[in-house]
Amino acid sequence: MNADPDPIQRLFRLAQESARSQSPCEPPYGFTSRVLAEVGAGLRDRVPASAWGRLTLAALPVAALATIACFQWKNFAASVMDAPEEQQLAQTFLQTALEP
């Protein structure tokens, strides 16, 4: 076996062989699973211990849903205001006539 006297040349040779054996965009086998497992473990460690902290994390999806609903309501109200004057008048009449 012929050993390379220069470690830099050996490193270059190994890198060149590795570049030929794998495509550059493909991660090594199991890399994605290991990264996701590490991230998941890190997120579990960051869960707040206090009840208020857990409540705020649980309320985030509700707050996001409320924000989306507000934007949708704004778009709906803008489309109603773009309606012709007769339609606005009829809608106003129906709302005031039906409300106590």
Secondary structure, DSSP 8 states (H G I E B T S, - for coil): ----S-HHHHHHHHHHHHHHHS-TTS--TTHHHHHHHHHHHHHHHTS-SSHHHHHHHHHHHHHHHHHHHHHHHHHHHHHHHTS-HHHHHHHHHHHHHH--
